[in-house]
């Protein structure tokens, strides 16, 4: 008699992703995917995770103690994002489950988009396009949508990880900007030199920046790290850009600061409670709004999906994840 085929681990792909990536997973696992991109409720997600050893997630599915208790076979959760604030890392550790993310592959693309938002907000691109599309452009005038300079001004960066450093290099080397940054820890001198960046206090950063870009992770400590108090410390001519995470900025306070021209403009790719957007931000003209697309090029999104898949394949076939965000002492092994 022929030997029975070994039972392959089962994995869940929680949202629609590139079909080619799903096919790669099918070569190793029994895959349940979601080609219709249905947004499952938490109860439905838990139901579909029953019997699964791994899951490929998009960063919006909350993985916490209650879910892990309800899904005892789960061994790895792989985010197709660099952020992982949807993971309760302590709960992952307690249950022996590995969480992974996708660092590095989206750094340059996201930095490009951060600068795109900065330029669009500073130069009033969205305002002027709406004006033109409404048929209101009838003649030239000296102050028609006159915005803020970018080259040669002061670029402030709050959060100086990989993406922050990439933005600093673009500002310093491409636009001749003076670059200031604030971070939880100061960078090595060689990195500062490469970025032509100077470490300053948060108060000095807020006070000096002509353009302030937020590139820090969401944590409870970073919740509303930019609120009414911080906005009041910025220049009235300043531009604020958020490509970090919703909740970093108090969106209600920002909407009010934009309405009263306490700061000149903003460019936002992330929002508190997204996909909902604070209505005050929809009512002011001096803000550029995009739907969390900073990493959205085809090549980069493919790389993100492939790295998430690679983490599942490496861990479930070889016992070692490529880009783990935690290291539980006791990993749950297949029975």
QUISULVEN-V977721 format. One record per helix or strand. SS is the DSSP state (H for helix, E for strand). FROM is the first residue (numbers start at 1). TO is the last residue. Records with the same first field share a line. If there is no record, write none. Layout:
BEGIN
SS=FROM-TO + FROM-TO
END
This chain:
BEGIN
E=10-13 + 30-32 + 54-57 + 63-63 + 76-79 + 87-87 + 98-100 + 154-158 + 178-182 + 197-199 + 211-214 + 226-226 + 239-242 + 249-249 + 265-268 + 287-289 + 324-324
H=19-26 + 42-49 + 65-70 + 89-95 + 107-122 + 125-133 + 162-175 + 189-195 + 202-208 + 220-222 + 228-233 + 251-259 + 279-283 + 298-318
END
